[in-house]
Every structure is written in C-alpha cells, then in structure tokens.
Amino acid sequence: MQDDEARYRAVSSRDARFDGVFFTAVATTRIYCRPSCPAVTPRRANVRFYPSAAAAQAAGFRACRRCRPDAVPGSPEWNVRADLVGRAMRLIGDGVVDREGVTGLADRLGYSARQLGRQLAAELGAGPIALARAQRAHTARILLQTTEVPVTEVAFAAGFASVRQFNDTVRQVYDRTPSALRAEVSAARRARGAGGGIALRLAHRGPIDADHLLDFLALRAIPGVEEVVPGARRGTRTYRRTLALPHGHGIAEVDGPPPGEPSGGSSGGSSGRGWLDCRLHLSDLRDLTTAVQRLRALFDLDADPDAVTGQLGADPVLGDRVRARPGLRSPGHVDPQELAVRAVLGQQVTVAAARTLAGRLAARYGKPLPAPSGGLTVLFPTAETLAGADPEDLAMPAARRRAVLGLAAALADGRVRLDAGVERDQAAHRLLDLPGIGPWTVGYIRMRALADPDVFLPGDAGVRHGLARLGHPGDPASAAQLSAAWGPWRSYAVHHLWAVAAAPNPETPARKAEAR
C-alpha cells in the first residue's frame, strides 16, 4: 500500500489481505477497524489510516466491536524485515517490554531507548510503550472474556503496572469498563471455556494448508513433549505440546479445521474460516501474550500466502505445485534453543532417528510436568541443563555429541543468541563458528528458529529429490541457481519441494513423456 487512495480501495473491497498491515479509522464515529470490516464503507473524507493499532488508539480512536481490529494477524513485514523495527516488533510481540521494560528491549537490540523510540514512532506512529500497551489491552480482553479470573488479577496478568492504568486503558481502547467488557460474554460460556483452558482464535490471513502443518509437526513430534491426536470434531486433528515460558510452563492445543471447511479467504475476499482454534493451559497467566506469539510463529500465522503464491506460482519450475497447494506455510518454532538442538541431532540421520534421539534427551534431562496431560509428560531440557549433560547419554557419533554439547554451552552462556530480536546474519556466523555445525544446520535453524522466510537448503536430500521429481537437476549448484528466482520466499519453496519429494506416485515430466 503506497498511498491512502490505494488503502481506501482495499477498504472499499473489504480486502482481508491487508488486515494487520494498516488500520482504518473514521473521524465521525471515533472508531478504528481492520480493512476487511463488514460495516458500511465510510466516506473517504472521514477516513484516516494508521500503520498500527497503537497509533490509532493514541489518536483517540476505539476498537470496532464488530471486526475486532485488535485480533488481526500481525503484519507479514516483521518476518521479512531484518532491520531494527522488524526485530523490535518481534520482541515486543514476545512480551519483552512487559518483562524487561523499554530499557531491556533497547539493550537487546543494541540501541538507546531514545533511538529505538524515534524509529518506531517514525514508522508505526507509536513508541514501544504504546505498542506494548495495545498488546496488553488485547490480552486483558481475552482474559476477561474467556476466564473467571478476578478483574484485579487480570490487570497484572495482562502486564499492567496498576489497576488504575488497566482501567484507563480498557476504557480508552474499548469504550467500556473491564466489568462491562466481561459482561458481554455469559458466565456459563466463560465457565465452559475455563474448564478447557483459555480458549483463543489464532487469526491468519488468506488460506492455510493445515494438513501440511499437522503432517510436518506429527512426523517430528518428540514423545512426551508434543503429539498430534484426533480432534474433538470428527475428521480433525489437534496438535498438543508443552511450553517452557518466562514465568512458568504451559500446554498448548491447536485444532486443525474440519475437513472440507474453507480455511481462510483468498485475494480480495474474506470467505471461510480465518483462524485456528486454540486452548492454553498456563501455570502463570502472565505468560499468555508470550505463549500466543510463539504459537503464531510455530504455525507461521502472520505470513502473506497470497504474496508467496503470487511469486512462486508464476515460476516455471514450482508454479503448478504452488498453485495446487495455496496457503502452504513455513513452520517456525516455540523455542529457538530447542529447535537448534534438534537440528544438530538431525544431522545426517533420518527424521525418525532424530525424533528418537530428542525423545531420549527429553526423558533423561527434561523437567517433568506436575501431572501428565495425555501423552505430554515433560518440558524439553534447557540449554543450561544440556550443557552439563553426561556425554555417555548421547547415543550418537562423537563428533555430533561434541556439536550438541558445544551448542548447548554457547546458548547457555550467551555466545549464541537465538531470540526473536537477534540479527539473523550475526547469529548464523556465530553458529558456523561452533565445531560440528555446517551450512545445512545453520540454514534450518535460521528458517525455523528465526522465522526467516528466505532460506534455501541446496544440499538437502528432500530438496534434491523434489527437484528430481520435477525433472530438474538436484545437485547443490543447480538447485542454488534455480532458487535465485524464488526470493524472498525461498523457505516456502523448500517446503513445496519437500512436499513433492514426499508425495506418492508424483506426476513428473518424465513420466508424462513415457505415458505419451
């Protein structure tokens, strides 16, 4: 969106692709909305545009009750961008301002608080405090409407410093008191939700290939840490896993959509389900914001699938496959350090073997849950714990054993950082400096742990087999040359090639020629 006239055209067509990219506010009603709001389109003279919900709130607008602009997917820009603003937005989403303040956020990014505030205000119309405040308001609404937690406890669980600040913010953002906001949802409905954890809808834009996500996660699920099980609705599946969070632990459950049900709108429309149902069981409610953001990263819910399909779908090599599977995502992870350890465990072995090794580590060094939940029994061990592990417990070649222990030590003492605000290039260089860690491992960590949408793995066996099935050379040099046209979405190209390699009886050009 380059200008306000283009933005207004998107609002007039209720284009859901731009939900979260910008917000529209109406001067006469003092309400701000998402671009796809179903309400009558206001006159152009009365419309204002803002780059963030926080900026609209700071200008005195309150959230629309109909389209819930505070619940839109995050902008896909923050995953693509590796600059200061992109890194800051990822850290704010993870709750760093609530836990460490603006000074802590600035220290993580290597800038002064003043420099950081100027950059954010220039691009988003709001500084870090206002952005975190808008996020707290959304968290508070979720807790008020899905739990029976007392209002005063909701204030501190959502990250507010005082009850007065909480009351003032909720009134400003929603034009209602916290009690009135809670009263919108019946007590019986809240009680039903409380029995099954905090019930959420994880919004996404465009279509989503949930089968690919669940298949990918099920194949790699570590026993005791994660599982994919039949869902409550017939024909559905649910992903479940344990979460190690800043203030405690949690269990997350995310449901795939029912078979045959549309999973989000396509270009210019908003038809179909635009969310995944989720339930969170948390030992400390202060972790709600962080848990939600990490699940969004795991399922790649802030992506722009139309942009990915628009580019890769026009490619002569991948085009047919990409158009046949719209909404295929590039899964991230809930714990970058866990993913890094798992990547090293998976070097030069099958996915099943890596899963077995990770399960043994979790059983030996993981922290048990207070009580098992289905097949979930343990939290994946921390880097600090693994750094002190007995090498004899690692049933793998000596070189890989040293790589696992060296990586864990580097993560534990801070020589390697993999948090949401790290510079990706810097993290990659530091990983490569560790013994036993090569380009494939670094690329995989960058793709999943750091949510980089533009990573290609030219030496990967799945990439090689996928290209061969499409009738193209799969050697690293040829693969890298082909991938040059796929940026900045090469991570998605990798997943499409993996899907081609795993598909039964693929129709390749060679087979078609033989049939003719």
N, C-alpha and C positions, 0 to 999 in steps of 0.2 A: 504494500500500500504506500504509494509515493505521495499522494496528496489527499486532501479532505474530500474532494469530489469523488475520487475512486472509493474512498471509505464509505461515503454516503450511498454509492451504488451497491456496495456489498450489504449495507444495512437494508436497503430497499428490497434486495433479493433474499434477505434473511440467510446469508451465506455462512454456514456453520464453520467453514474452513478458517474463518478469522476470529472465532471465539478464543479469547485469551491473547490474541495478537494486539488488539486495541479494544477500547471500551467507548461506548457512545452515551452521551448524557443529554438530557432535554432541559433546557433553561426554564421552561414554563412549569414543569412538574417537579423539578429538582431531583429527578431520578436518573440513575445510570444503569445501562443494560449491556448485555452481550450483543454482538451484531446480529445473531440469529433470533433475537427475541420475537415471539409471535404477536406481540402487540401491534397496533396500527402504527405504521411508519410515521414519525413526526415530520413536520415541515422542516426543510433544510435550514431555514433561518433560525430555527430554535435548537439546532443540534450542535453539540460540542464533542470533540474527540480527545481521548486521553490514552496515553500509552500504558497505563497501569490502573488497577482498581484503586490503589493508594492515592494516585493523583486525582482521580475523580472524587474520592472521599475528602481529600484535602481542600478541594474546590467547593465543598458543601453539598455534594450530591449523595443521596442514599441509595442503597441497593434495591433493584427491582424485585418485588415479591414473586413475580411470575417466572422470570427466566433465571433467577439466582446467579447473577454475574460473578459472585464470589466463589462459585463452584466450577468455573470453567477450567479446561485443561490449561497447563502452563504454556507459555509461548515456546514454540519449537526452536526459536532463535537461540535460547540459552544452551541447548545441547550442541548446536553447530558452532557457536562462537566460543573462542578460547581466550578472549580478552578480559580485562578487569571486570567489566559489567557482567558478562556472562558467568564468570567464576563467582562473583559476588551473589548473583541471583541464585545460583545453585546452593551456595552456603546458607543464604537466608532461608531458602526453602527447607533446608535440613534443620533449621531451628537454632543456628549458631548465635544469632543475636539474642534470643531468649536465654541461652545458656551462658554466653560469654560477653554479651554487650557489644556495642559498636566498636569499642577498642579491640576486643578479641577478634572480631571479624576483620578489622583493618590489619591487625598483626598477622593473621593467617595469609592475607593477600600481599603483604609486604608494602603497604601504603599507609599514609597517615589517615586518621579518621576524617580530616578535612578534605583531603584529596579524594577519598572514596565518596564522601557525601556530594561533592561537586559533580563527579562523573555520573553518579546515579540520578541526581536531580536533573542534569542536562538531558539525559536520555529517557528517563522514566517519569519525570515530573515529581519525584518524591525521593527523599533520602532513605537510608537504611532503617531508621526508626519508624517512619511512616509505612514502609513496605512490610516490616515485621508486625506492625500494629494491625494492618489489614489482614494479615495471615492469622493473627491471634483472634480477631473478630470471627473469622470463618471457623476456627477451631472451637470457639465458645458456642457458636450456633449449633454445631454438631453435638457437643456435649449436652447442651440444654435440651435439644430435641430428640436425642436418642438414649439418654440415660436419666436416672433419678438422682444423680449426684446433686447435693445441695448447691444452690446458686453461688454461695460464697466460695465453695471448693472449686466450682467450675472456673471462677476468676483466676485462681492461682494455677490450676491445671492447664489453662489456656495460655499461660505465660505472662499475665498481667501482674504488675508490681503491687497493685492495691485494688480493693473492691471499688473505690471511687473511680479510678481510671477505667476499670472494667465497665461500670455502669455508663460512664460518659461515652465510651467508645461504642458500645452496643446501641445506645440511643442515637448517636450520630450516624452510624452505618446502616442501621435497620429501622430507624424512626420508631422504635419501641423499647420498652424496658426489658431486661432479661426475663422477668417473670411473664410478661406478655408474649415474648418470643417462645418461651416454653409452652405456654397455654395453647399455641397453635396446633400442637400435637397432643392427642389424647393421652391420658395417663396409662390407659390399657395398652396403647401402641408402644409407649416408652417402656413399659414393663416387659412386653414381648421382646423388644429389642435388647433390653438389659440381660435377659436370660441367655441370649446367644452372642453376647459381646456387643461392642459398639458397631452398629450397622451403618455402612457407608456405601455411597455410589462413587466409584472411581471414574471420573469423566474422561473421555477421549474424543478426539476429533476424527472424522472420516471413518471408513471401515476398519475393522480389526480382524486379523486371521487368528482367532483364539485357538483353533485346533493346532496351528503351528506352535504357538506359545506353550500350550499344555504338553504337546508331544516333546518339545525341546526340554522342558523342565522335568518331565517324568523320566526321560531317558537318563538324566543326570542327577536325579534325586538321591541325596545321601540318606541311608537308613537312620532313623532316629531324629534327623534334622528336618527333613522335608518329605512330602509324599503327594501323589496325585491319586485321589479316591473318587468313587462315584458320587455325584452331587445329589442334593435333596430332590431335585426335579428329574424326571425320567429323561435319560439320554444325556445328562450333563455330567461334567467332571469338575472337581474342586481341587485347587492347589492349596496345600497347607504347609506351613513351615514355622520354625521357631525363630525369634528375633532377639538379638542382643542389642539393647538400646541404651542411651546415655544414663537413664535413671533406673533402669530395671530390665525386665525381659518381657516378651510378648509372644503370642501365637496369632498368626495371620491366616485367614481363609479367603480365597478369591475364587469365585464361581465363573466358569465359562458360560456363555449364553446358550439357551436351549437350541437344539438342532432346528435349522430352518428359520430361526428368527433373525431378522436383519440386524447386523452388528454395527450400526452407525451409518450416517448419511454419506453420500458421495459429493462430488463437486457441486457447489451451489445449492445443496439441499440439506435437510436435517432429518430425513426419514429414518426410521429404525432406532434401535436401542443405541444410545450414545454413552454407555457406561458399563462397568463390570461391578457386580455386587460383591461386597467385601464385608468381613467381620473381623474385628480386632479384639483380642483379649489381652489387656495390659496390666502388668503389676503396678505401674505408676502412670496415671493419666497425663502427666507432663510430657510423656513420650508420644502422644497422639500425632502431633504435627510431623515429627521425625519419621514415625512409622509409615504414615501415609505417603510422604515424599519418597521414601525408599522403595515402597511397593510400586509407586508410579514409575520409578527408574527401572525396576525389575521388569515390568511389563511394557516399558517404552511408551507410556500413555501420552506423553507430550509431543510425540512425533507428528509430522505432517505427511500422512500417507499419500495424499494427492500430489505433493511435490515430488516424492520419491517415484511414484508411478509415472508422473509426467515426464521425468527424465529417463529412468531405466526402461520404461515401457516403450520408448521410441528407439531403443538400442537394437541393432540388427541381431545381436547375439542373445540377449536376455529378453527382448521385448515380449515375445509370445508367453513366456513363463511368468513374467511380471504381471502382465495384464490378466492372466488366468488366476493369479493369487493376489488380488488387491488387499492392502492392509497388512501385509506381512511385516512383522516388527523385528527389531534387533534387540533381544532381551539384554537388560543390564544386570544389576545385582543389588541386593540389600546390604551387603557388607563387602566393600572392596578388598579388605585384607583377607577375608575368607576366600574370595574368588581368586586372588593372587596365589594363595597356597594351593588351591585346587588346580590352577593352571599348571603349576610346576609338577604336581602329582600326575597330571595327564600327559606329560611329555613322553612321546614315543611309545605310548600304550593306548589300548582301546578305551572308549568312553566307559564301558562296563568295568574295566580294570581300575580306571581312575576312581570311579564311584566306590568300588570295594575298598581301595586304599583310604579314601576320605572317610568312609564309614568306620574303619578301624581306628583312625585317628580320633574321630568324634567320640567313639565309645571309650577310648582309653583316656583322653585328655579333656573332653568336653565337660561342661558344667551341667549336671542333671537338673531337669525341671523339678519343682516341688512335688508335682504329681504328673504322671504321663497323661497325654491327651491323644487318644487313638494310637497311631504309630509314632508319635512325636515324644521323645524322651529326653533330649539333650540339646544344649546350645553348642554350636561349633566352637572349638577351642580358640582362645585369643592368641595373637601373635606372641605376647609375653609368655604364655604357657608353652607354646610350641618351641620357643627359643630355648627353653630348658628341657626339652623332651629327651628321653634316652634314645640315642641313635639305633639301638637294637630293636626298638619298637617300630622302626620304619622299614618294612619289608620291601626293599627296593634296592637297585644298584647303588653302590657307594657314592658315585658322582651325583645322582639325583638326591640322595639323602643329604649330602652336603649342601646342595642347592636349596632344599626345603628349609634346613636349619639356618642357613645364611640369610635367606629371605626373611624368615621369621624374626631373626635378630635385627635385621635392618629396619623392619617395620616397627619393632618394639622400641628401638632407641631413636627413631625419628630420622634416620639417614634416608629412608624412602618414605614419602608421603603419598597416600592414595585417596585423600578425602575429596569431597565434591569441589573444592576450590583450587586444587593443585593445577599447576601448569602442566599440561599433558606432555609436551616435549621434554620438559625437565624431568618429569617422573620416568619417562621412557629411557632417557640417558642414564639415570641413576640405576634403573633396573638392569640395564645392559652391563653396567659395571660390576654386577654381582656375579660370582662364579656359577656356571651351570645354567645361566638364563640367556636364551638366544632370542633372535628376532620373532619367531613364531609365538613364543610365550609372551613377550612384551606386547605384540600386536593383539593377542587375545585378551590380555589384561586391559589394554587400552580400549578395546572395543566394548568390553562388558563392564569392567570395574569403573572405568572413567567415562562411559557412555559416549564414546567418540563415534559419530555416525560415518566417518570417512576412513575406515581402516580396511586394508586388503591384506590377505594372507596368501601370497603367491605360492608358498611351499606347502600349503596344507593339502593333505590327501583328499579330503572331501571336495575342495575346490578343484583339484586336478581331475578327479573322477567326474565331477559335474560338467566341467568344460569338455571332457572327452565324450560324454553322452550327448552333448550339444553339437558334437562334430568339430571341435576346435582343439588345438594343441594345449596340453595342460602343464607343460614344463614351466618353471617359475618365470623365465624371461618372457615367454609368450603371454602368460597369464598377466604379468605386470603391465605389459604393453596394452593388452585389451582393457585392463581396468582403468587406464588413464581417462577414458571417456565416461566413467561411472561416478566420478567425484561430483559433489561432496557426499555421495550416498553409497560409498563402496562397502560399508558394513552390511547394508541391506543386500547388496549384490552377493556378498559372501553367503548370506542366509538363503538366498534364492538358489545359489549353486549347491549348497548343502541339501536343499530340498530336492533338487534334480537328482543328485547322487543317491539319495535315499529312496526315491520313488521306485515302485515296482514296475517292471516292463515299460521303461520310458520309450517314447517315440522319438528316435534320433533321426537326423537327416540320412544317415547311412542305412537305417532300417527301412525308411520310406523308399530309398532308391532301390534296395533289394526287392521290396514288395512290387515296385513298378516293373 
